[in-house]
């Protein structure tokens, strides 16, 4: 009698067969060997190594686009101010003697931040102790997202202990272009504050944003589409021990917080090795946290990404509202 014939006729043969001992028979559900696991882990590691740079590049591209959008908003605000002033005057770059409003304070109502503007006492100097608070409950500590490049990796608000009226506040990573600088000393200036000029250097007066006075649009004879207005500014020298370096709060309307000049190298995360030997703040270069260059707002409201490799001669010409007669035929247009 066979083994199968001994099974009760009501029992399912296939059920029994599945439950019989598998003597000497290898299970089809065996696990991975150590070598197989190592191969799989190696392949995953290689894929991650290949994909990570692409992911980082995509994220930086998105941040750069957001930075460009920030500057477009600044352009709309700048032209909103211009239209509100008879189409004649740009906002002032700074006010003399450290009084508000400076450029970025003036633009607040045109960035739909009228309520923040109304909280600011226009008669107080920005370094007045009553404008700062360690608790951070004053207007100067309010972060304006449009004023911060998303690629800026450092704190957006500086709060010292004890409070410091020069450094404390929500930062701005953009600056107005005051003009050009071609020598180690600045002789072409506009109403410099003696206190600041003696320590931070003078400011030129041939850019869209001047210290102490607004720029008349009629002065921009080089054309709005060929004149830089606002650029990225994230300068950090190698000697800086603070996290914010030379970046200043938008609230402070001193020369070095509302206007600066474009000079030499755009890349300013660290002090450029070919930058002019000029120790004062007012001689620092524009720069960004983006690889390869920096975003700039042009006088007509357009935004361009200008490469670090731009010819310095063209870069300086673009910083001025007017060309000299000898420069009239020079190639000084915004590069693509």
URCORMO-V767301 format. One record per backbone hydrogen bond with DSSP energy under -1.0 kcal/mol. CO is the residue of the C=O (numbers start at 0). NH is the residue of the N-H. E is the energy in kcal/mol with one decimal. If there is no record, write none. Layout:
co=(CO & CO)
nh=(NH & NH)
e=(E & E)
This chain:
co=(3 & 7 & 11 & 12 & 13 & 14 & 21 & 32 & 33 & 34 & 35 & 36 & 37 & 38 & 39 & 40 & 41 & 42 & 43 & 44 & 45 & 46 & 47 & 50 & 51 & 52 & 53 & 54 & 55 & 56 & 57 & 58 & 59 & 60 & 61 & 62 & 63 & 64 & 65 & 66 & 67 & 68 & 69 & 70 & 71 & 72 & 73 & 74 & 75 & 76 & 77 & 78 & 79 & 81 & 84 & 87 & 92 & 93 & 97 & 101 & 102 & 104 & 106 & 107 & 107 & 112 & 113 & 116 & 120 & 124 & 127 & 128 & 132 & 137 & 138 & 139 & 143 & 144 & 146 & 148 & 155 & 157 & 163 & 168 & 169 & 172 & 174 & 175 & 176 & 177 & 178 & 186 & 192 & 193 & 195 & 199 & 205 & 209 & 209 & 214 & 215 & 216 & 218 & 219 & 222 & 223 & 223 & 226 & 228 & 229 & 230 & 231 & 234 & 236 & 243 & 247 & 253 & 253 & 254 & 257 & 259 & 267 & 271 & 275 & 279 & 280 & 291 & 293 & 294 & 295 & 296 & 296 & 297 & 301 & 303 & 305 & 306 & 310 & 311 & 312 & 313 & 316 & 317 & 320 & 323 & 326 & 329)
nh=(6 & 10 & 15 & 16 & 17 & 18 & 24 & 36 & 37 & 38 & 39 & 40 & 41 & 42 & 43 & 44 & 45 & 46 & 47 & 48 & 49 & 50 & 51 & 54 & 55 & 56 & 57 & 58 & 59 & 60 & 61 & 62 & 63 & 64 & 65 & 66 & 67 & 68 & 69 & 70 & 71 & 72 & 73 & 74 & 75 & 76 & 77 & 78 & 79 & 80 & 81 & 82 & 83 & 86 & 87 & 216 & 102 & 211 & 125 & 105 & 106 & 107 & 109 & 110 & 112 & 116 & 117 & 119 & 123 & 127 & 130 & 131 & 135 & 140 & 141 & 169 & 146 & 147 & 172 & 151 & 170 & 168 & 167 & 157 & 249 & 232 & 230 & 259 & 208 & 206 & 261 & 188 & 196 & 197 & 199 & 281 & 320 & 92 & 93 & 89 & 218 & 219 & 220 & 222 & 225 & 226 & 299 & 298 & 176 & 296 & 174 & 286 & 245 & 239 & 246 & 171 & 256 & 257 & 258 & 175 & 177 & 235 & 274 & 277 & 282 & 283 & 307 & 305 & 231 & 303 & 228 & 229 & 300 & 297 & 295 & 293 & 309 & 314 & 315 & 316 & 317 & 319 & 227 & 221 & 326 & 329 & 331)
e=(-1.2 & -2.2 & -1.8 & -2.7 & -2.0 & -1.1 & -1.3 & -2.1 & -2.3 & -2.1 & -2.2 & -2.6 & -2.3 & -2.2 & -2.4 & -2.4 & -2.2 & -2.3 & -2.4 & -2.4 & -1.8 & -2.2 & -2.7 & -2.3 & -2.8 & -2.6 & -2.1 & -2.3 & -2.5 & -2.3 & -1.9 & -2.3 & -2.9 & -1.9 & -2.1 & -2.5 & -2.3 & -2.2 & -2.2 & -2.0 & -1.8 & -2.0 & -1.9 & -2.2 & -2.3 & -2.3 & -2.7 & -2.4 & -2.0 & -2.3 & -2.0 & -2.6 & -1.9 & -2.5 & -1.4 & -3.4 & -1.9 & -2.1 & -2.7 & -2.8 & -1.6 & -1.1 & -1.1 & -2.0 & -1.8 & -1.9 & -2.2 & -1.3 & -1.5 & -1.8 & -2.5 & -1.4 & -1.6 & -1.9 & -2.2 & -3.1 & -2.4 & -1.5 & -2.8 & -2.0 & -2.8 & -2.3 & -2.6 & -2.3 & -1.9 & -3.0 & -2.7 & -2.7 & -1.9 & -2.0 & -1.0 & -1.1 & -3.2 & -1.7 & -4.3 & -2.0 & -2.5 & -1.7 & -1.2 & -2.7 & -2.1 & -1.4 & -2.3 & -1.2 & -1.6 & -1.1 & -1.0 & -2.6 & -3.0 & -3.6 & -2.7 & -2.2 & -2.1 & -1.6 & -2.2 & -1.7 & -1.9 & -1.4 & -1.8 & -1.3 & -2.2 & -2.1 & -1.4 & -1.9 & -1.8 & -2.0 & -2.4 & -2.7 & -1.2 & -2.5 & -3.1 & -1.5 & -2.6 & -3.1 & -2.7 & -2.0 & -1.7 & -2.4 & -2.3 & -1.8 & -2.4 & -1.5 & -3.0 & -2.5 & -1.7 & -1.9 & -1.5)
